[in-house]
Amino acid sequence: MASLRSLIIFVAIFALILGVTHFYLYARIAYYLQPDPSQSAALAWGFVGVTLLVVVALPLSHLLPRRPASLISWMTYPWMGLSLLLLTGFLAADLMWLTLNIVGAVTGSAPSSGLQNDFGLAALSLVGALSLYALWNGMRPAYVRSFDVTLKKLPPSLDGLRLVQITDLHVGPMLGGAWLRRVVDQVNALEADIIAVTGDLVDGAVSELSAHVAPLGDLKATHGAYFVTGNHEYYSGVDAWCDHIQSLDVRVLRNKRVTLSVDGHALDIAGVDDWSSAHFPGKGHDLGAALEGRDNEKPLILLAHQPLAMHEAMEKGVDLQLSGHTHGGQIWPFSYLVRLQQPVVEGFFTYLDGDFQLYVSPGTGYWGPPMRLGTRAEITHITLRAAT
């Protein structure tokens, strides 16, 4: 009963925010374009329609079979990305107009009233161009980002070990098996020693998406492929998905650790459940269990979906953490909101004089709007280097 009440409250708040936002967008567009009364009414009803569609799209995309869920998603999510950019553009135009009026009040030279309309039309044109670019950028294939990472504890015999990370693939209503097949082919072309899939693989149930996830079973790496859960696995039936992924010959690390032996030397790889898993029934995030009994002299790589795991990882002697979750913000300026919830958004970071290092991938797929602005989908190719 409490969970149902929380859901109702969330939907109500979400609908209220959407309503206020869409009313503002309608008011700005109507002011800048000056439509006649019939066009203005049609515009208003259009905004009412998309507001209602967005409210119901999220639950329906999980409840309906994949085909109708895909149709609803393609009708809804591109608009969500466009509306975010419209909101940003119109707020910037209004802020510029307000600033000019404040300066005019101080100096006694009020700006021309037509200038406000010019700002709005310029914002509308810029948002249109940025939206087209963001759609193209979001839907083009992921690129391969390659770089070296030096681990102080890595023995010279393991120097040159190749690790490939993919994350946040979000196979579901909008991204399917054909897309994942191309990603797997790109990964296999890199001839990795280790493959890490760091969560948010799916958006939907095993019964709907098992065929679309099947290409994951074709991943090839010398020392295997490893998977850790993200928050979206918990939304989609985490235990069923972990069993299914394990059946694809991808090892699932739920608060577990494996030791890889290469030429008589060892490297530990640990994986933890998503940081938010404590809010769901199940195992929950437990780094202590994953590291219990480990030899601290061995280099340790931690797979953790959310960068938030970094603070505990630093305390427990992790050498390198690989994460995703943030999508690099996916659509600017949403990245600034991500910074309020995560310690870092994207990129490579070194702490404790190099004893702890963190890489946060912007993700290989996308969630929601098929758009990216200010970041790009990637497959991460890391070559491990010994300190000497």
GICOR-V566836 format. One line per field, one symbol per residue. psi: psi as a letter, one per 20 degrees, with the letter a starting at -180 (. if undefined). A space follows every 10 residues. Layout:
psi=???
This chain:
psi=hhhgghgggg hggghggggg ghgggggggh ghilrrghhg ghgghghggh ghghgigghh hhhqrhghhg ggghhghhhg gghghggggh hgghgggggh hgghhgijnq qphihghggg hggggghggh ggghgghhiq qqrooprqpp phipqhijpj pppppqqlhl pchhpahggh ghggggghii lqhpppolrl hqnrqghhjg hhihhhijpp qgjrqqpqqr hhhhijmggg hggghhijko ppnnlrqqpp pokjqqpppq qqqqhjihiq qagrpnhghh jpjqoiiqqp ppopgphhih ghgghjkpgp pprcghjjhg opkhhhhhhi hqhqhqapqp rlkihpqppo qiqhbrpcpl qpojrqqqpp opppqqh.
